[in-house]
Amino acid sequence: MIVRQLMGLNPWARVLVPFLFVWVLFVLIFYSKLNTSAASSSSSDGGDDSLKRLERAVQQLERSKQVDQELRLLVDEYLADAGTSADRKQHFIDELGSKLEQDAAGSAGWFAVGRPRNGPSLEYERLRRRVETNTQELWNFLQSEVTKVQKQALRSAPELAKPLNAFLSLAADHKRSLLTDIERMRAADGYEAWRHREAADLSELVQKRLTRLQNPENCSTARKLLCRLNKGCGYGCQLHHVVYCFIMAYATERTLILKSKGWRYHKAGWEEVFQPISDTCLDSNGASHASWPGQSNTQVLTLPIIDSLNPRPPYLPLAIPADLAPRLMKLHGDPIVWWIGQFLKYLLKPTGETQQMLENGIERLGFKKPIVGVHVRRTDKVGTEAAFHGIEEYMTAVDDYYDQLELTEKVDKRRVFVASDDPKVIEETKTKYPHYEVIGDPNVAKMAAVSTRYTDSSLNGIILDIHLLSLSDYLVCTFSSQVCRVAYEIMQSMYPDASGRFRSLDDIYYYGGQNSHNREVVLPHEPKNHDEIQIRPGDLVGVAGNHWNGYSKGKNLRTNQVGLFPSFKVNDKIEIVELPKYPYVK
């Protein structure tokens, strides 16, 4: 009866139906347990164990009755108030979910459906993610080694080609099955609601802190940090320049003032493309001015670009705040990416015109899910900062993603969104992969060429590309490109943990101008050849990159040796620094 009443209401009310179904499931499972217990008791010789189980069953029944009454009162209250506000509705849903979770936790002796609201342990979450990462690393190693043998076999033993291909194909099936099982374990461990809630709570806290920082009570007396949007680089690089400035402002508790007039992408400045980063404080006036580092009592400090920053503080990327670290390390597989993503979430609030452009682009291109975002960087990067990668390399990774996905859900159409600074890439993908729905705008790619990059049309194109890449279910790209790294960072604000939703064909994730990236050795390794280095548990290794073949390259900070080591024998060292806690922000 309650469910029928709810289904007749608006979409907000329909959210309640899954909660009620879960509750009904609890009751049904409980009664089945009760019946089993009673049957066992009647068939036994009346031992103490049977009596204790029956007593527990009666207690659970009383608890279920109590929860039933509480739920009925909640629903009746909701139905009686047709004009309930959005906040009241959300409060109702939160309260309902809380009661269901409490009931599930209280019944854990009979069936472990729910989990405590404080979530899993840090050890459990880190171990779960390590198993997933190392499964992929094992596949990287296996595929690389078999491919080497295949190349040798072509010359000396061509009859081995077919069995090697069969072996690699079956091994790929094993890998996908393992990753699927790991994903199912995550979904079934009872903590998924906590992960979503914790992600929302952490993001809300950071966004409130940034809002308070950027809107001081008195702009004329506020301490400020001046950042000029004049770095001579591409769009992704310039976004990262602003994020760096914002991190410095957060760490020094100074309101960020962004000077963007004459911006090479849009001469009128940032505020015509994105909303101003403050509602109340946009000028750089102050009683005293100095360049970084200045003094704590200097009202206005001016920042250089990150490459020229001196002295370099410890809170530059890849560091995260100590007061958020315990929660963030439990929630996310790569906390620094989440941290950077929160600054981009605050900064990249489009104006009405920009928002309309994004919506029109989504409709015009027919962008819909499931979809993999592919970013192919050509022109000025290839041969200087990055190697050439053919579209086949990208699409192999796309195929692998869909092969994995189809183990758990039906895919109506394999879709790929292709963003590039070379329009020929989009047409090439359509020609070579006709069984894919290829979405992309060759006109945007043309405008991304170096000769036309710094125009309004090009700016709209790159904003749309990054937006659609970040909305994709998975990213295939080269992390040597800042465009893809920005899309990956933005993606983190859309999921509790999107750290694994990418495949880079070259670099690991990094932040331009970052402090050192270290990894902690957890398993020993003795070098097998002159390319490898010795590592021991407890060593710190400054990582230079992952070769995606089971090995990474780095420098052992104990021995100063530089070389290769097995990727699975280390863990990322999370850099944690003390930063302001903003106690006045609740």
GIFENJO-V374913 format. One record per helix or strand. SS is the DSSP state (h for helix, s for strand). FROM is the first residue (numbers start at 1). TO is the last residue. If there is no record, write none. Layout:
SS&FROM&TO, SS&FROM&TO
This chain:
h&2&7, h&11&43, h&48&80, h&86&106, h&122&156, h&160&188, h&192&214, s&224&228, h&235&252, s&255&259, s&263&263, s&266&266, h&270&272, s&274&274, s&289&291, s&300&302, h&306&308, s&319&321, h&322&331, h&335&347, s&350&350, h&352&365, s&372&376, s&382&382, s&386&386, h&391&405, s&415&420, h&423&432, s&437&439, h&442&447, h&450&452, h&456&471, s&474&477, h&482&494, s&502&504, s&518&521, s&525&525, s&532&532, s&535&535, s&540&546, s&551&556, s&562&566, h&567&569, s&570&572, s&575&577
